[in-house]
Amino acid sequence: MPLWTCETCGAQFPSRGAPPDSCPICEDERQFVNWKGQTFLAREELARRHRLVGRDDLGLTGIGMEPSFAIGQRALLVPQDDGCVMWDCIPLATDEAIQYVAALGGLKAIAISHPHYYGAVADWSDTFGGVPVYLHADDRAFVTRPHPAIVHWTGERHRITDDVLLLRTGGHFAGATMLHYGRGADGKGALLTGDIAQVTMDRRFVSFMYSYPNYMPLGAAAVRRIAAAVEPLAFDRIYGAWWGRNIASGAKAAFAASVARYLSAIA
């Protein structure tokens, strides 16, 4: 029986003879149900329609789907001495992409910023021997395909390696998470934000939303909490959720300026 993938958010669901009746991620007020109704693709059909591509994105390797599918995010590979940490995920794992990642050292772990980017985490984990998948426990209710590799971490910080720190900032979701990569940006530090802090189109600022498709801004208290969580970290670069949506340098100052600009705009 096929595994099913939501066409709107890209979340994968367990194997069954017929597609699910609904997607809890899309029924949440931060997302939306497709205008033509809730639709799902079998994993094999998804692989026939799309391919995965890997390429450099400002010094980190990214993997994305072509043509774009669902929300359209790309995954990033954070290199470590004993394999890569995959940051955020995509809705598909193909043989070619798996071989590509294996040639880069394989995966040692997967970490996700929030439920919109859970994608095919179980497939990617299984392919590399059941590597742990770090999801914040506050978002446990949104897991659409439970899997023994999932680690529902708790609290405000979780260190995967000496070089990779997960930081719960909240905001977009209760368990919304960013990743700090100490060796990133030539040793100056990098912050991988997904769209918890969305890199703006001019790539000079970030911004914040509770719901992007439904235009629901984030309140001042939540933004201040994000700023306080990030402030102790050293970072010169921010990686957003999509190809090229990055702040290449001066990112910590840009983050602080972004917070001030946002709070002024909603006052």
Disulfide bonds with the S-S distance in Angstrom:
none
